[in-house]
């Protein structure tokens, strides 16, 4: 009993409370996710033929199970040597690059350890991703600048939405989405760590950059993360702790505090203190753009074809006129509503198609939508509808021997999916209100003068998440368009899911407004800004306490 009491005393010591709670929550949600994926039979997501471009790089091939590829989850792969175009993006000979490869490589390495007979079993991948998910949950809990019970509530909501049937099945699949989903959680943890103080360090910026690089390299579609991450990386001045310590040591104590700086000097100092962040952001953008441009040109061809012939033309009434407006040969109107598969197989290249490939660009597509505003609302309506569907209906979730019919989908955890189904009739009201409302609330918190840096970090997180969500939806609609739009909207869905726990955290930050204990040592409580009605009594109490302390010091004998 003495050992138990000592252990409990050590664990509950105030200085260890946050690390212990964060570790416990990380382990707990790892176990919950494993139970959610495997208890009662393994579930995952069937391959839509995109999995081959990653799996072949591991020199494995799916073992046939006698069913359509889309009908069931096929988790087993045997060794197979692939050469040349047989292992590339669309048979182009160019490799498909993704950080998901590292998860798959680790799963292949651990497959014999778990006693499976094949070269790679995707159920081991589910274990690997679940462990990294638990690590991300623990990091978010440790970085949240809120009371312990609020931290537990927020990360539990994140865990619940991640365990939802629209998200969790990706963890057991050959697709590249799992690495991007984990990367989004790591970005949340890194941003909270970055913004919780009035200054940042180079290490903080590098951690955020690493999380963004991992996410973008998992799926180039997520390059829109820059919309919310870059402003957050530039908002705080950079501080070098060793330089500040050296400066304090050199300054003579008897000189007193530094004289106030003028406006010009403050602006110059602020710019210089943000220069390292600007450099790191520039390198991050350059690296991500270079990675995106290194991907196969075949992917760009698919995006442009599906955008023009699978989205713009079907949503209009005059395909030939639309092609003229786009500067494309009118004879290609026969491909209206077709996918890129209509051009596969032997045969001559259609007239005008080479010119289409050379001349079509994102700039032209954006210009077309700008001059055809009605088409914007049509494609946006399809996008919002895809978000409410949340997951592709043509991919099965069960193993062939599960006894379930082909293409069956599991609904063990359906909180987020059910909520979005209810939103479907009012999607034009709910989603813009949620995204824009989160942006407005986040901006209000981020700029509140009676809130410390830790509380304002929740506001910046809300701003980043809402901007990322809207930018991601625009990326989906402007790239592959309506082609497989439900599956491509998974990051919009997940980012929207994350807004709900972020809003809970925002209410925890609102409660901190006006509290003197939220500010760093030596920083005075600002007296600007109007407190909320329920905060005015607290502000008066703080003022009275401060005045009472000053009066007592005045009466003390000298």
HELIX and SHEET records of a PDB file:
HELIX    1   1 UNK A    2  UNK A   11  1                                  10    
HELIX    2   2 UNK A   14  UNK A   38  1                                  25    
HELIX    3   3 UNK A   52  UNK A   55  1                                   4    
HELIX    4   4 UNK A   56  UNK A   58  5                                   3    
HELIX    5   5 UNK A   84  UNK A   86  5                                   3    
HELIX    6   6 UNK A  100  UNK A  111  1                                  12    
HELIX    7   7 UNK A  122  UNK A  143  1                                  22    
HELIX    8   8 UNK A  148  UNK A  162  1                                  15    
HELIX    9   9 UNK A  168  UNK A  172  5                                   5    
HELIX   10  10 UNK A  177  UNK A  195  1                                  19    
HELIX   11  11 UNK A  202  UNK A  218  1                                  17    
HELIX   12  12 UNK A  220  UNK A  225  5                                   6    
HELIX   13  13 UNK A  226  UNK A  234  1                                   9    
HELIX   14  14 UNK A  241  UNK A  250  1                                  10    
HELIX   15  15 UNK A  253  UNK A  255  5                                   3    
HELIX   16  16 UNK A  263  UNK A  294  1                                  32    
HELIX   17  17 UNK A  297  UNK A  307  1                                  11    
HELIX   18  18 UNK A  308  UNK A  312  3                                   5    
HELIX   19  19 UNK A  319  UNK A  326  1                                   8    
HELIX   20  20 UNK A  330  UNK A  335  5                                   6    
HELIX   21  21 UNK A  340  UNK A  343  5                                   4    
HELIX   22  22 UNK A  353  UNK A  359  1                                   7    
HELIX   23  23 UNK A  362  UNK A  371  1                                  10    
HELIX   24  24 UNK A  373  UNK A  389  1                                  17    
HELIX   25  25 UNK A  400  UNK A  402  5                                   3    
HELIX   26  26 UNK A  415  UNK A  423  1                                   9    
HELIX   27  27 UNK A  424  UNK A  426  5                                   3    
HELIX   28  28 UNK A  427  UNK A  446  1                                  20    
HELIX   29  29 UNK A  453  UNK A  478  1                                  26    
HELIX   30  30 UNK A  485  UNK A  488  1                                   4    
HELIX   31  31 UNK A  490  UNK A  510  1                                  21    
HELIX   32  32 UNK A  516  UNK A  518  5                                   3    
HELIX   33  33 UNK A  533  UNK A  555  1                                  23    
SHEET    1   A 3 UNK A  60  UNK A  62  0                                        
SHEET    2   A 3 UNK A  76  UNK A  79 -1                                        
SHEET    3   A 3 UNK A 120  UNK A 121 -1                                        
SHEET    1   B 2 UNK A 199  UNK A 200  0                                        
SHEET    2   B 2 UNK A 237  UNK A 238  1                                        
END                                                                             
